Amino acid sequence: MAALGTLEKGWWGLLAAVVKGSTTALGNAFATLVSGLTWCVQIAVFLVWFGPYIMGLMQLVMLSLFPFILGCLVLGNAPAGENTVNE
């Protein structure tokens, strides 16, 4: 009901209230935008910082499983439907 109080001050008071409300709304929208971008930047920084560590762990797991997979292929214990070295 603040707008009704500004009518007593005339049209200039009403215009000032509209401008103040619009500016506040735009400021809140901009703050929400910055908050969303900050969240995206935090995710990007996390991936850049820990990405090599995570990729290194994945490579370590793949390299450590390689001898077992090769052993299954050589010994003929490969899962059905796959070619083995002995064929």
C-alpha positions as CSV (number, residue, x, y, z in Angstrom):
1,M,0.0,0.0,0.0
2,A,3.0,2.3,-0.3
3,A,1.8,3.3,-3.7
4,L,-1.4,4.8,-2.3
5,G,0.7,6.9,0.1
6,T,2.7,8.3,-2.8
7,L,-0.5,9.4,-4.6
8,E,-0.9,12.1,-1.9
9,K,2.5,13.5,-3.1
10,G,1.2,13.6,-6.7
11,W,2.3,11.9,-9.9
12,W,6.0,12.5,-9.2
13,G,5.8,10.5,-6.0
14,L,4.1,7.7,-7.8
15,L,6.7,7.8,-10.6
16,A,9.5,7.8,-7.9
17,A,8.0,4.7,-6.3
18,V,7.7,2.9,-9.6
19,V,11.4,3.7,-10.4
20,K,12.5,2.6,-7.0
21,G,10.5,-0.7,-7.2
22,S,11.8,-1.4,-10.7
23,T,15.4,-0.7,-9.7
24,T,15.0,-3.0,-6.7
25,A,13.5,-5.8,-8.9
26,L,16.3,-5.5,-11.4
27,G,18.9,-5.6,-8.6
28,N,17.4,-8.8,-7.3
29,A,17.3,-10.3,-10.7
30,F,21.0,-9.4,-11.2
31,A,21.9,-10.9,-7.8
32,T,20.1,-14.1,-8.8
33,L,22.0,-14.2,-12.1
34,V,25.3,-13.7,-10.4
35,S,24.5,-16.4,-7.8
36,G,23.7,-18.9,-10.6
37,L,27.0,-18.0,-12.5
38,T,28.9,-18.4,-9.2
39,W,27.5,-21.9,-8.9
40,C,28.6,-22.7,-12.4
41,V,32.1,-21.3,-11.8
42,Q,32.4,-23.4,-8.6
43,I,31.6,-26.6,-10.5
44,A,34.2,-25.6,-13.2
45,V,36.9,-24.9,-10.7
46,F,36.2,-28.2,-8.9
47,L,36.6,-30.1,-12.2
48,V,39.7,-28.2,-13.2
49,W,41.3,-28.8,-9.8
50,F,40.3,-32.4,-9.3
51,G,40.0,-33.5,-12.9
52,P,43.6,-34.7,-13.4
53,Y,43.4,-36.6,-10.1
54,I,40.1,-38.3,-11.1
55,M,41.5,-39.1,-14.6
56,G,44.6,-40.5,-13.0
57,L,42.6,-42.8,-10.8
58,M,40.6,-44.0,-13.7
59,Q,43.8,-44.7,-15.7
60,L,45.3,-46.5,-12.7
61,V,42.2,-48.8,-12.5
62,M,42.2,-49.5,-16.2
63,L,45.9,-50.3,-16.2
64,S,45.6,-52.5,-13.2
65,L,42.7,-54.5,-14.8
66,F,44.5,-55.0,-18.1
67,P,46.5,-58.1,-17.0
68,F,43.4,-59.8,-15.8
69,I,41.5,-59.1,-19.0
70,L,44.5,-60.2,-21.1
71,G,44.8,-63.4,-19.0
72,C,41.1,-64.2,-19.7
73,L,41.6,-63.7,-23.4
74,V,44.8,-65.9,-23.5
75,L,43.4,-68.7,-21.4
76,G,40.2,-68.9,-23.3
77,N,38.0,-67.8,-20.4
78,A,36.6,-64.7,-22.2
79,P,32.9,-64.0,-22.0
80,A,30.7,-65.6,-24.6
81,G,30.5,-63.8,-28.0
82,E,34.0,-62.4,-27.9
83,N,37.0,-63.5,-29.9
84,T,39.9,-65.1,-28.1
85,V,43.6,-65.2,-29.1
86,N,43.5,-69.0,-29.4
87,E,40.9,-69.1,-32.3
